[in-house]
Amino acid sequence: MVLEGKVAMVTGAARGLGKVLASSLAEEGALVAVSDIMDAVEETADEVRNSGHTSVAVKMDVGDYDSVKRGFAKTVESLGPVDILINNAAITDNMALVHKMDKAKWEREIAVNLSGAFYCIQQVLEPMIDRKWGRIINIVSGAGLLGGFGQTSYSSSKAGLIGLARSVALETARHGITANCINPGLMGTPAFWGLDEKIRERLLRTVPMRRPSDPKNVGNMAVFLCSDKASYITGVVYEVAGGQGLATY
């Protein structure tokens, strides 16, 4: 129970990777605020509680500053000050070439994926500094490292998360706070298995291990980075991606 008694906030946790991250932290003793804009956030919090752990559902739109403030106020009231923040919430609904990209969709994707993480970090940072302990993790993407054809807004937001984490790491290193990123790579989610077989095969050819990741692998990395065993690690991007960032032919 390496995180026993720590209060954690996981955004975008109603389903998928965020749900796994919330469960992984709870299994190690964290009190978890499960945050999402989706109604299913209540079900996820119930599942965590039914597993014998402490959780609260927080309905929150990370792209809305006032919604974020309300969400963190509820978390602090229910569980206490946040010790661990995982910025996982993200959207990908703006597939277009740069010169044809819709302005409103660009702004919404940046608001959710990048500004949302900034808003959340602002809510937790001063209390973390006061307590001389904190863990911040931004979930990024290969698109933020390599770019993405037709995904400029998403790639830009994920690249921005890396700069955000590294800047926070620099500013807070002397206060017992770490800020890191995790790139999950290609994960074996229902969305992946629902793709056409030829598309799945093409994607898997970019992974030297030739298989998608179990999201639990990302949860394990998050637990490690939040633990005291990782207290001297900050400003780093960890790839849990089966070698996907390597050259493949």
C-alpha positions as CSV (number, residue, x, y, z in Angstrom):
1,M,0.0,0.0,0.0
2,V,2.6,2.5,-1.1
3,L,0.1,5.3,-1.5
4,E,-1.9,4.7,1.7
5,G,-3.7,7.8,2.9
6,K,-2.7,9.9,-0.1
7,V,-5.5,11.9,-1.9
8,A,-5.5,11.5,-5.7
9,M,-7.4,13.2,-8.4
10,V,-7.6,11.4,-11.8
11,T,-9.2,13.4,-14.7
12,G,-11.0,11.7,-17.6
13,A,-11.5,8.6,-15.3
14,A,-15.0,7.5,-16.3
15,R,-13.7,4.8,-18.6
16,G,-10.6,3.6,-20.5
17,L,-7.1,4.4,-19.2
18,G,-8.4,6.9,-16.7
19,K,-10.5,4.3,-15.0
20,V,-7.5,1.9,-14.8
21,L,-5.4,4.7,-13.4
22,A,-7.9,5.4,-10.7
23,S,-8.2,1.7,-9.8
24,S,-4.4,1.3,-9.7
25,L,-4.0,4.2,-7.3
26,A,-6.9,3.0,-5.1
27,E,-5.4,-0.5,-4.9
28,E,-2.3,1.0,-3.4
29,G,-4.2,2.8,-0.7
30,A,-4.9,6.2,-2.3
31,L,-8.2,8.0,-1.7
32,V,-9.3,8.7,-5.2
33,A,-11.4,11.5,-6.7
34,V,-12.7,10.1,-10.0
35,S,-13.3,13.1,-12.3
36,D,-14.9,13.3,-15.7
37,I,-17.5,15.2,-17.7
38,M,-19.4,11.9,-18.4
39,D,-22.2,10.6,-16.2
40,A,-20.4,7.2,-16.0
41,V,-18.0,8.8,-13.5
42,E,-20.5,7.8,-10.8
43,E,-20.3,4.1,-11.9
44,T,-16.5,4.2,-11.8
45,A,-16.4,5.6,-8.3
46,D,-18.9,3.0,-7.2
47,E,-16.7,0.2,-8.6
48,V,-13.7,1.6,-6.7
49,R,-15.8,1.7,-3.5
50,N,-17.2,-1.8,-4.1
51,S,-13.6,-3.1,-4.3
52,G,-13.1,-1.9,-0.7
53,H,-11.4,1.4,-1.4
54,T,-12.3,5.1,-0.9
55,S,-13.5,7.2,-3.8
56,V,-15.7,10.1,-4.7
57,A,-17.2,11.0,-8.1
58,V,-16.5,14.5,-9.4
59,K,-18.4,15.7,-12.4
60,M,-16.1,18.2,-14.0
61,D,-15.3,19.8,-17.3
62,V,-11.5,20.4,-17.3
63,G,-11.8,22.8,-20.1
64,D,-13.9,25.1,-18.0
65,Y,-12.0,27.0,-15.2
66,D,-15.0,27.5,-12.9
67,S,-15.9,23.8,-13.3
68,V,-12.4,22.8,-12.3
69,K,-12.5,25.1,-9.2
70,R,-15.8,23.5,-8.1
71,G,-14.5,20.0,-8.7
72,F,-11.4,20.5,-6.6
73,A,-13.4,22.2,-3.9
74,K,-15.7,19.1,-3.7
75,T,-12.6,16.8,-3.6
76,V,-11.0,18.7,-0.8
77,E,-14.3,18.8,1.2
78,S,-14.8,15.0,0.7
79,L,-11.3,13.6,0.9
80,G,-8.8,16.4,1.9
81,P,-6.1,18.3,0.0
82,V,-4.9,16.6,-3.2
83,D,-1.5,14.9,-3.0
84,I,-1.5,13.3,-6.4
85,L,-2.8,14.7,-9.7
86,I,-3.0,12.7,-12.9
87,N,-4.0,14.8,-15.9
88,N,-5.5,12.2,-18.2
89,A,-8.6,13.9,-19.7
90,A,-8.3,14.5,-23.4
91,I,-10.4,14.6,-26.6
92,T,-9.5,13.9,-30.2
93,D,-12.3,15.2,-32.4
94,N,-10.4,17.5,-34.8
95,M,-9.1,15.5,-37.7
96,A,-8.1,17.9,-40.5
97,L,-5.1,19.4,-42.3
98,V,-3.8,22.6,-40.7
99,H,-5.1,24.9,-43.4
100,K,-8.6,23.4,-43.1
101,M,-8.8,23.0,-39.4
102,D,-11.8,24.5,-37.7
103,K,-11.0,27.3,-35.3
104,A,-13.6,26.3,-32.7
105,K,-12.5,22.7,-32.6
106,W,-8.9,23.8,-32.3
107,E,-9.7,26.0,-29.3
108,R,-11.8,23.3,-27.6
109,E,-9.2,20.6,-28.0
110,I,-6.5,22.9,-26.6
111,A,-8.8,23.9,-23.8
112,V,-9.5,20.4,-22.7
113,N,-6.2,18.7,-23.3
114,L,-3.7,21.4,-22.3
115,S,-5.4,24.3,-20.5
116,G,-7.4,21.8,-18.5
117,A,-4.2,20.3,-17.1
118,F,-2.9,23.8,-16.3
119,Y,-6.2,24.7,-14.5
120,C,-5.9,21.5,-12.4
121,I,-2.2,22.0,-11.6
122,Q,-3.0,25.5,-10.3
123,Q,-5.6,24.1,-7.9
124,V,-3.2,21.7,-6.3
125,L,0.2,23.4,-6.4
126,E,0.2,25.8,-3.5
127,P,-1.2,23.2,-1.0
128,M,1.5,20.7,-2.2
129,I,4.2,23.4,-1.7
130,D,2.9,24.0,1.8
131,R,3.0,20.2,2.6
132,K,6.4,19.7,0.9
133,W,5.0,16.7,-1.1
134,G,3.2,16.2,-4.3
135,R,3.0,14.1,-7.5
136,I,1.8,15.4,-10.9
137,I,1.6,13.2,-13.9
138,N,0.5,14.3,-17.4
139,I,-0.6,11.6,-19.8
140,V,0.9,12.4,-23.2
141,S,1.1,10.7,-26.6
142,G,3.5,9.8,-29.3
143,A,1.7,12.5,-31.3
144,G,3.1,15.0,-29.0
145,L,6.7,13.7,-29.6
146,L,6.5,13.0,-33.3
147,G,3.6,15.0,-34.6
148,G,0.5,13.7,-36.2
149,F,-0.8,13.9,-39.8
150,G,-4.2,15.6,-39.6
151,Q,-3.9,15.9,-35.8
152,T,-2.2,19.2,-35.3
153,S,-4.4,20.4,-32.4
154,Y,-4.1,17.1,-30.6
155,S,-0.3,16.9,-31.2
156,S,0.2,20.5,-30.1
157,S,-1.8,19.9,-26.9
158,K,0.2,16.8,-26.0
159,A,3.5,18.5,-26.8
160,G,2.4,21.3,-24.6
161,L,1.7,18.9,-21.7
162,I,5.4,17.9,-21.8
163,G,6.5,21.6,-21.6
164,L,4.0,22.2,-18.8
165,A,5.2,19.2,-16.7
166,R,8.9,20.2,-17.2
167,S,8.3,23.8,-16.2
168,V,6.4,22.7,-13.1
169,A,9.2,20.3,-12.3
170,L,11.7,23.1,-12.4
171,E,9.6,25.4,-10.3
172,T,8.8,22.9,-7.6
173,A,11.8,20.6,-7.4
174,R,12.9,22.2,-4.1
175,H,9.5,21.6,-2.5
176,G,9.3,17.8,-2.6
177,I,7.1,17.8,-5.7
178,T,7.7,15.9,-8.9
179,A,6.1,16.4,-12.3
180,N,6.4,13.8,-15.0
181,C,4.7,12.5,-18.1
182,I,3.7,9.0,-19.3
183,N,3.3,8.1,-23.0
184,P,1.0,5.0,-23.0
185,G,1.7,4.1,-26.6
186,L,-0.8,1.8,-28.4
187,M,-3.2,0.3,-25.9
188,G,-5.5,-2.7,-26.2
189,T,-8.6,-0.8,-25.5
190,P,-12.1,-1.6,-26.9
191,A,-11.6,1.2,-29.4
192,F,-8.4,-0.5,-30.7
193,W,-10.0,-3.9,-31.0
194,G,-12.9,-2.4,-32.8
195,L,-10.8,-1.1,-35.7
196,D,-10.6,-2.9,-39.0
197,E,-8.1,-5.8,-38.9
198,K,-5.9,-4.2,-41.6
199,I,-5.7,-1.0,-39.6
200,R,-4.8,-2.9,-36.4
201,E,-2.1,-4.7,-38.2
202,R,-0.6,-1.5,-39.6
203,L,-0.6,0.1,-36.2
204,L,1.0,-3.0,-34.6
205,R,3.8,-2.8,-37.1
206,T,4.9,0.4,-35.4
207,V,5.4,-1.5,-32.1
208,P,8.6,-3.6,-31.9
209,M,6.8,-5.9,-29.4
210,R,4.0,-6.4,-32.0
211,R,1.3,-6.2,-29.4
212,P,-0.7,-3.5,-27.8
213,S,-0.2,-2.5,-24.1
214,D,-2.4,-3.6,-21.3
215,P,-3.6,-0.3,-19.7
216,K,-2.6,-1.8,-16.4
217,N,1.0,-1.4,-17.4
218,V,0.5,2.4,-17.5
219,G,-1.2,2.1,-14.1
220,N,1.8,0.4,-12.7
221,M,4.1,3.1,-14.0
222,A,1.8,5.8,-12.4
223,V,1.9,4.0,-9.1
224,F,5.7,4.0,-9.2
225,L,6.0,7.6,-10.1
226,C,3.6,8.6,-7.3
227,S,5.5,6.5,-4.7
228,D,8.4,7.6,-2.5
229,K,10.6,5.3,-4.6
230,A,10.4,7.9,-7.4
231,S,11.1,10.9,-5.2
232,Y,14.2,11.9,-7.2
233,I,12.6,11.6,-10.6
234,T,11.1,14.7,-12.2
235,G,10.6,16.3,-15.6
236,V,10.8,13.0,-17.4
237,V,8.7,11.5,-20.2
238,Y,8.3,7.7,-19.6
239,E,7.2,5.6,-22.6
240,V,5.2,2.5,-21.7
241,A,4.9,1.8,-25.4
242,G,6.6,-1.5,-26.2
243,G,9.4,0.4,-28.0
244,Q,7.0,2.3,-30.2
245,G,9.2,5.4,-30.1
246,L,12.1,3.5,-31.8
247,A,12.6,3.3,-35.5
248,T,10.7,0.4,-37.1
249,Y,10.7,-0.8,-40.7
